[in-house]
Amino acid sequence: MPAQILVLGFGILILLGAILLSLPIASSSGERLPFLDALFTSTSAVAVTGLVVVDTGTYFSLFGQLVILVLIQIGGLGFMTMTTLLALLLGKRISLRERLIMQEALNKLSLSGVVHLTVRVLQLAAAFEAVGAFFLAFKFVPLYGWAKGIYYSIFHSISAFNNAGFDLMGGFRSLQGFQSSLLVNTVIAVLVICGGLGFTVLLDIGVKRRFSRLSLHSKVVIIMTVVLLVLGCVVFFLLEYSNQDTLGRLTLPRKMLVSFFQSVVPRTAGFSTVDIGRLTSPTLFFLIFLMFIGASPGSTGGGIKTSTAGALLAAAWSVIQGNEEVELLNRRLPKEIVYRALAIFLMALGLLSVAAMGLAVTEPYPFLKVLFEAASAFGTVGLSTGITPELSAPGKIIIILLMYIGRLGPMTAAAALAQRMQAKSFRFPEEKIVVG
């Protein structure tokens, strides 16, 4: 079954990455990283999350950092996408079984054109990452010199487009040192947004170029993305405006820049320009909401996806209006899509709840902090209040499982549900129950 192959493939990739990261050559000191920490880091990279138990920029050697970078690239684009690239370079023919796996990996509704789409995905990713690195070089090369500056530009461009959130700045400070840099904030934010839109949406925009001509899926993704970005920016600005540890001491333009950036990154890219551990409780709770929704289908991000949230909102609005059919942007949504969205939402909510309760048992931190950590792992975001390096062994295992399931869970669950839905030759008698 394609879903099983995807789960196994990502698992093997994570294990291979953990073995490489546990080698002495992977650390700057020459010491071996404990295997559980190596497994945690490898899972975080493959799941393009960004949660770390050791500082990426100071603990790992160049070899270790390059391993992480390769894991991010393969994990973000999907190992089947990279396998397809290798097969095409070697002149091999793509089998039907491989096409089915690629279809599931890319969240494509049909099998037609899946190889062509995979090639376009690779071209698109390379283009975005190259342009991002080019612009980041204007900031990093003057700061770090040519060699280090170009390397930093490439690393952070790949990390941003794949919504990974890994950085090399050191001290677990992410991009706080570039809080006032309009260039760095803008480039990273644009890369994160584009990577989170989904490749099918980006290609749809590139071909049709007018919003009115886009598919319903693309329209829903774009509208939900804009709404969540604006809502996130406004709410973060208002909640943190007077907080002296975050926005309180900044000028108005910098407050607006930080608020915009911090509304982008909870969409599954764990960069930050403020200390997340110093945010107010209402802000942390709101960020959990953003992280839970996440990015869009077929993207490099996680979460239940913007289109899932859009389908559920449309269903709720249709019920409020008394409509029997779920209508969205002058189109009618099939009931199986609504059922699938509801199933994904409930499975994700249940998983997050169980994991948060588990962390509350194993970790000596306030519940809001462990809930934030769990949501960040499930949404493959990477934001943390600072408790990740201090997690116990059971806590790290819970987060590892959350990151792994968060990268694969909603995607494979949706595909599995779609494959299992079939018409029955009979119907049970109908009877009502009281709800509400």
N, C-alpha and C positions, 0 to 999 in steps of 0.2 A: 504494500500500500504506500503511495507517495508520502503521506503524512508520517508514517513510521520511518521511511528513509530519511526525511528531513530531520526528524528528532535524533536518529542515530548519527547522521552526518554531523550535525552541530555538536553532539556529545563527543564524538571522536576528535573533532577539531579542538574543542575545549581541553580534552585530556592531553592532546599533543602539545598545545600551548602551555599547559601547566608543567609538563615535563621540561620543556625548553626554558621556561622562566625559573625553574628550580635549579638549573645548572649554575655552578659558580661563575661562569663567564657572563651570566645575565645580570649580575649585581656589580655595582661600582666598587664594592669592597672585596669582591672575590669570595664572599661567603654564600652558602646555599640559603635560598629563601625557603622557609618551611613549606611543605607541599600543600597544606591547606590554604596558606596565603597565596601560593602560586596558582592554585586552582581557583581561588576567589578572583584574582587579577585576570586570569585567562577567561573566566566566565564573564566578567565585567567587560572585557574587550570584545569578545565574540558577540555578546548580547548588546554591544554598543551602549553600555550603561554609564560607566565613568566612576562608579564607587570604588574606592581604593583603600587598602589597609596599610600600604606603604606609599611614600611619596614617589610618584613616577619620575619626576625630574631629577631627584637626588639619589634615590636608592638604586635605580637600574642603570646599567652601563648602556653604551650605544647599541650593543647587541640586544639587550633586553628591551630597550625602547623600540627598536626596529621590529622585534617579534610582536610587541603589542600593536604597533602600527599595522602590520600585516594582518593580525587577527581582527583589528577594527575594520579594515577594508573588506576582508572576506565576510566577516559577520554582518557588516552593513549592507553589502550588495547581495549577500547570500552565497553559500558555497557552491550551489548549483550554477549560479551565474558565472562564477570564476571557473568552474569545471567546464562549462560550455565554451568559454573563451579559450581554454587550453585545447579542447577538442577541435575547435575551429582552426586554431593555429596549426594543429597537427594534421588537419585535413580529414578528420574523422567525421562520420555521419552521425547525426543526433537521432537516437532511437526513439520509438514511441513512448517507451517507459520513461526515458529521460525528459521527453517533452511534457509528460504528465506531471513529473516532479517539478519542472520549471514553471508549469502553469500554476501549481499550488504555491510555490515559493514567491511568485510575483502577484498572487491574488488575482489572477486573470480569470474572467468568467468563461472564456472559450479557449479551445486548443489552437485555433487558427492564428498564425503569425507569431507564435510564442518565441521561436528562435530569433526572428527579426526584432521582436521587442527586447529580447535579452541583449542583443548587440547594441541596440539603441540606448539601453540602460547603461551599458559600459561606456559608450561614447559620451553620454550626457554626464555621467559621474566624473569622468576624466576631465571634461571641459570645465565643470563647476570647480573642481578641486584645483585645477591649474590656474584659473582666473583668480580664485580666492587666495592661493599662495602668492600670486603676482602682486596683488594689492597689499597683503600683509607684509610682504618684503619691504615695502616703503617705510614701515615702522620698525620691523625687527632687524633689518640689516644695519641701519645706523646705530642701533643699540648694542647688537651682539657681534657685528662684523659679518663679512660675506658668507663664510662657510656655515657658521652657527645660525646666522640670521635666515639664510635660505632654508636650512634644515628645520628651524622652528616654524617658518612660514608653511612649509609643506606639511609638517606634522599636524599643526593646528587647523589647517584647511581641511585635511582629510578627516580629522577628528570632528570638526564642526559639521561638514556636509553629511557625515554618517551619524550625526546626532550622538556622538560618543561622549564628549565632555572631558576626555583625557587632556591634560596639559603638562607642560615641562617647566613651569615657572618656579616650582619648589615651594616648600613650606605649607602645603595643602591650601594655598591661597588662591588657586585658580587664576582668574584674570583681574583680581582686585587691584593690582598694580597698574592696570590700564583703564581704570574707572572713568577717567576724563578723556580718553582717546576716542574721538568720534570715528576715526578710521577703523580701529580694531573692533569697536562695538558694532559698527555698521556691517563690516565684512562678515564677522562671525554670525551676527543675527540673520543676515541674508542667506548665508550658507545653511544655517539651521532651518530656517523657514522653507527654503527650496528643497532641502533633503527630506523634510517632514511632510511636504505636500504629496509625495508619491510620484513615481516615475510615469505612470499612466496619465496623471493630471498634467505633469510638465510637458509630456509629449503632445497631449491634447491641446494645451495652450499654444505650443509651438506650431501646430498644424492649422488650427482654426482661428487663433489670434483675436477673436471677438467673443466676449462673454456670452452673448446671446446664442452663439453657435456651439458652445461647449456641451458636452454630455451632461446629464443630470448629476451623475457622480461627481464630475469636476466642479460643477456649480455648487453642490452641497459642501464639498471639501473646502473650496475657496471661501464661501460665506461663513462656514463654521470657524475656519482659521482666522479670518478677519475679526469676527465677533469675539473670539476668545483672546486674541491679541489686544484688542481695544479694551475689553473688559478687564483683562489682567493688568494692563498698564494703568488704568484709572484706579482700580481697587488697590494695587500695590502703592501707588502714589499717595492715595488718601490714608491708608492704614499706616504707612511708614513715614509720613510727612514730618512728624514731630519726634520721631525716634532718633535720639542723639547718636545711637550706635550704628545707624544706617544712613538715612536721608537727612536727618535733622540739621547737620552741620554743613550740608552742601548748598551751593547756589541753585537757583531755580532751574537753569538749563541743565545742570548736572543731575538734579533730582529727576527731571524728565527723561534724560538719557538712561539713567540707571533703571528707572521704572519700566521703560520700554524694553531694555535688555532683559530684565528679570521677568517680564511677561512672555518673552520668547523662549527662554531656556527651560522652563518647566514642561514645554512641549516635547520633552525627552532628550534634551542636551544639557548635561550637568555643569556647564560653565557658570561662574558667578562673579559679579563685580562688587558684592558686599558679603559680609560674614553672615551666612545663612543661620548660624547658631544664635545670632543676636536679633533676629526678626521677632516681631511680636507674635503671640499665640494666634490671633485672628489671621495674620498673614500666612503663617505656616499652614493653618487649616485650609485657607483658600488655595495655596499652592498644591496641596494634596488633591484638591478638586481638579486643578489643571493637569496634574501629573497622571491622574486616573484616566482622563480622557485621552491625553497623549497626542500623537500625530495622526497620519492618515494611512489607509491601506496601501500596500505596495511601496511603502516608504522605508527609510532607514530608522524610523522611530517606533516606539511601542505604545502601550496604553490600549484602551478598548477601541480607539480610533474615532476621529471626528465624524465620519459618516455613520457610525453606529449610534453616536449621541444624537446626530441629526435625525436619524430614522425614529429613535425613541421619542424625541421632542415632537416630531410630526405626528406620531401615533397618539401621544397625549393630547395634542391640540385638536386632533380630529375627534377624540372622545369628548373633549370639552364642548366642541361645536355640535356634537350630536351626529357626526358623519359616520356612516358605516364603513366607508373606504378611507384609507390613509392617503391623503393628498399632500404633495410636496412640489412647490414651484410649478403648478399647473400640470402635474403628472401624478399618476396613481401608483403607489408602491405595492408590489405583490405582498400578500400576507406572509409568505415564507421568508421574505427579507426582514419583516418586522419581528417574526418569531425568532429568527436567527440572531437579530440584534439584541432582543430581550434575553435570550439564552446566554450570549456572550457577556452581557452586563451582569447577569446574576452569577455566572461562574466566576467572573473576575472579582465581583464584590465578595463572594464567599471565600475565595482564595485569599484575598487581601485581609479579610477579617480573621481567618484562622491563623495566618502568618503573623499578624500584629499581636494576636493573643499569645502566640508562641514566643515572640520576642519580649513581650511584657513579662513572661514567666522567667526567661533566661537572662534578661538584661536589667540592670539596676537604674533605669532611666525613666523619666515621666512618660506616660502613655502616648502623649502627643508626639514626642520625639521618636519613639519606636514605630508609631503609625506612619510618620513622615518617612522614616527609613524604609519601611515596607513598601509604601506607595512609590517611592523613588526607585526601588529595585524592580517592582512589578512593571512600572511604566518605562523601565530602562532609561531613567532620567539621569541619575548620578548626583543629584543634589543631596547634601547631607548637613545635618546640624553639628557635625564634628564627632559623632560617636562611632563611625565606621571602624577606625583603627583600634578602638577599645572593645569591640564586640568579642564575646566569648566564642569558643569553638562551636557550640550549638547554634549560637546566633549567626555566625558566619555561614554555617551550613544552610540555615533557613533563608538567608539572603541569596546564597548561591542558587538554591532551588527557585526562588522567586525570580531572579534575573533570567534563568534558563526558561522557565515557564512563561515569563512575561514576554520573552522574545518569540517564543513558538506558540504559546497557548492559544490566544485569541485567533491567530491566523489558522492554525491547524484545526481548532475547534470549529471555526466557520466553514472550512473546507469539508470536514468530516460530516457536519450537519447537512451541508448542501448535497453531499453524495448519498446520505441515508434517506433524505426526503423522497418518498415515492408514493404514488397514488395507491390507495387501498381499494380492494374489490368490494368492501362493505363499509358501512358507517354505523356507529352505535347510536342508540336513541339519544335525543337531546334533552337535557334537563338543566335548569338554572340553579345557581347558588347565590347567596347574598354576599356581596363584597362592599368594602368601604365602611 
